[in-house]
Amino acid sequence: MEELRNWLTSWAMPAVSQLGGVIFKAWFHNEVMQQWGGVYLVEDMSVFSRLPTQDGNTGPLRSAPDGIIWGALQGAVTGTAGTVGLMNVVNGDAGARVFMPSQLEGFNSAAS
């Protein structure tokens, strides 16, 4: 997982931030299940034919995604912490944390 984090901060984030047509990209991981993935918000689908590569790969896993789901954004909010709060989570600042559904009391995973 450390290799993925290093690749993300040293190469992927700077490369994707310069890619025209990308509005937002978030990377996610689950260390327990050994899963790594991302969510894109793009202006149009042509972005995916122009994704930056390194040694012919889009990431250090050297494998194509094993699942892709397409959808049209129907709404979005930032909450009271806004984008600053999002970046606090990314940077590990100010005690910001990401919780798994199983860690939230009363969370109904079937409803999400």
N, C-alpha and C positions, 0 to 999 in steps of 0.2 A: 504494500500500500504506500510505503514511503516513496518508492520510485514513481508511482502515479502522482503523488502530491508534488514532488519536485518537477516532474514534467509539466504539470498543470500550471504552476506559478512561473516557471522559467521559460516555458515555450508556448503552451497552448493559449493561455489567457492573453498574452501580448499579440499572438498571431491572429486569434479570432477577433480581438478588439479592433483590428485594422481591416477586417473583411467587410467590404461594402454590402449593405443589405441586411446585416445582422442588427437587430434592435436589442436583443437580450439573449444571453446564453448562461445557463447555470449547469454546473456539474454536481452530481450526487454520488455518494458511495454508501455501501453498507458492508462494514468490515466482517461482520458475523457471516453474512451470506456470500461474501466475496463478489459483490455486484458493483458495477460502476456504470454510470449513465449520465445523460445530459438532456436538457430541455432547451430548445431553441424557440425564439420568437423572431421571425424573419419577415422582410418586406415581400419576398416572393420565393418560390421554390428553387429558382436558379442558384441560390446561395449554396445548395448542397452539391452542386457540380463544381463548386469553386472552393471547397473546404481546404484549408492549408494541410499539407502533409509533411512529414519528416521521414526520410528514407522510404518514401512510398506508403507510409502508414499514417492514419489519423491519430494514432496514440501508441503508447508503449506496449499495450496489450497485443498489438500486431494481429488483431482479428477484427472482422467486420461485426457490426452490431448483430446480436441474435434476436432482436425484436425492435420494430419501429411502429409507432402509432402516430397517425396524422390527425390533426384536428384544427378547427378554426377557433381562435380566441373569442369567447363570448363576453368576457368581463374580467376585470383585474382591480385589485386594491393593494395598497401598501400597508395599511394599518397605521397606528399612531407613531410607530418608530420610523416609518418611511424607508427610503432607500438607505439612509444612514444606518438604520437598524439592520438591514440586510447585509450591508458591508461589515458591520460589527460581527455578525455571525461568521461571515467568510474569513475575517481576520482574527477571529477568536478574542475580540476585544470586549471590554465592559461586561464580562460575565454572560454574554449572549450564548445561548445553547440551542442545539437542534435536538428535538425529542422524537423518538420512535413512537408510533401509535400505542404500542404495548406498554409504554412508560407513562401514559396519561390515564389517570383514574377515570373510569366511566366512559372511555373512548370506545365507540362502537365501530370496529373496523369494517363491518358489513355495510355501514351507512356511508362510508367514505368512497 
